[in-house]
Amino acid sequence: MKELIERIRLHGKILRNGILKVDSFINHQVDPVLMDACGREFARRFAHVGATKVLTAEISGIAPAVTAALHLGIPVVYARKTKPVTMPDTVLLTLAPSHTKGVMTELIVSPEYLADGERVLIIDDFLASGATILGLVRLAQAAGATIVGIGTLIEKSFENGRAALSSLGVPLESLAVIVSMENGRIVFEGE
């Protein structure tokens, strides 16, 4: 997606350990116009899958997931990293490694909002190793839901997350695919 790629070119910063900092428009400060365009594009790409819910992880996946859900006309559920007192005692819970924090993170969803028979579209900010998305898949499957698609804003294809998700057999769409971040240069697919 041209607008997203251009924003990454202008404001994305490569940090140590293969981290791409996009805090100025996705992860800390959010550009709502850009996220709306991304949500509209996700809705276009996934209109055919018959999703009934969008699922994401707290916090960076929320903006693209909300705009995609808005354009699809369905609710969005996000996996929390801590259990609030308002959540029931019995929850759906899994662990996933945090690429940016370097620790294992809990992903928690209330079974009130993710149920048997749901058709779930996962939307997240990044696809790197695929570990967070696989955590979301485990949550949906534990609820009895079916994964019908996966969408990410940014894919770092050199971290092989797509291969980790291929056995799911669902459409996987990334709006910007980075093939290299070597020598301080971001190279996108097709360049």
C-alpha positions, 0 to 999 in steps of 0.5 A: 500500500503506497501511503504506508510504504511512503510513511515508513520510508519517511519516518521509520527508523531501524533500531538494534535487533531488527526492530523497526520503529514506527512510533510516530504514526502507528505504535505510540502516536497514531495517524488516524487518516493513515489507519483509516486508509489501511482499514479500508484496504484490509476490508477490501482484501478480506471482504470475501472471507465472511468474518464475524469478528476482528481479533488483535493484540493490545496495543499496537494492533488496535488502530488498524483492527478498529478501522478494518472492523469499521469498514467491514461492519463487525466488532473488534476484540483485542487480547489484553496483556493484563487481566482487569477485575472486570474480566470473568475468572475463566478466560482464554489465555496464552503466552507469546514472546514480545519482539520489542520487549524481549519477554514472554507476554500474556494474551488474554481474551474474555470468552464473552467476546470470542465464542464458538462458531465465530469467523475470525479475521486477525489484524495486527501491526507487524508480522515478523516471526509470527509468534504473536499471531500464532498466540491469537490463533490459539486463543481463537481456536480455544474459543471454538472460532475459525480463523478466516484470514490474517492481515498485517500492516508491515511484514518483515519477510526475512523473519519467516513469519509467513512460513510459520503461518502457512499451515493455517491455510488462510489468506494472509495479506500484508500492506507493506512487505520489507525484504531487508533492513540491512546497512540502515536501509529499508528495502520493500518487496518489488524493489 
